[in-house]
Amino acid sequence: MDKVLSEKEQLVLDKLIMLFVIDKMEIPLTEDSILDICSVKNTWIQNYMDCKAIIHNLVDSNLLYKIGDDNQEKELFALSYEGRECLSNLYRRIPLAMREEISAYLQANRLNVKSSQEYSATYSKNDDGSYNVELKIYEPLINKPMFVLNIKAPSRQSANEAIHKWKVNAPAIYEIIYEKLINTD
C-alpha cells in the first residue's frame, strides 16, 4: 500500500526528483525543459506552478545554479556541488520504481531534449500578411545563439513548415553555410 506523504514530505520528494532529473540529463537545462520533463510530459511533479517554484527554490538553496544572467536569451540550470552531494545522500528517498521510470524516460528522450534546447525557431506576422521566421542554433553551455537565420515566409503554413524542417535539418543547414562562408584550410 502506498504511503500518503505529508505536504512537507512531498515537497522534499519533488525537489529530489528535480535534482535526479537534472543529474541524469547530464547537461544544463532551460526552465522550460525542466518544466516540460517533470510536470507536462510526465507527472513526476504534479503541479506545474510548484515545479516552477521548486526550480528557483533550489537555486536559492545553492543546490542548482544558473548559467547566464538576465541579459542573455536563455538561462540554463545545472546541479551544483551541493546539489550533487544532497542527491547522493538522499536519492533513495525517491522510490526505486520512479527512479527507473525517470531514467528510462530520460535515456529515450535525451537527444530530443538536447536538440530542443539547441535549435529554436519562432515566427511573427508582418503587416503585409507574410511572416518573419527566426531560426537559431545555441551552443551547449552558452546562452547566446551562435547562429541566427532570418527568413521571410509568404504564409503561416510555410512559416510552420520552415520551423518543422529547421528542427530536423538544422545541423546539416548550419554545416553547409559554415563550409561555404568560413575557410577552414
ABEGO torsion letter per residue (X at the ends): XBBBBBAAAAAAAAAAAAAAAAAAAGBBBBAAAAAAAAAAABAABABAAAAAAAAAAAAAAGABBBBEBAABABBBBBBBAAAAAAAAAAAAABBAAAAAAAAAAAAAAAAAAAAAAABBBBBBBBAAGBBBBBBBBBBBGBABBABBBBBBBABAAAAAAAAAAAAAAAAAAAAAAAAAABBAX
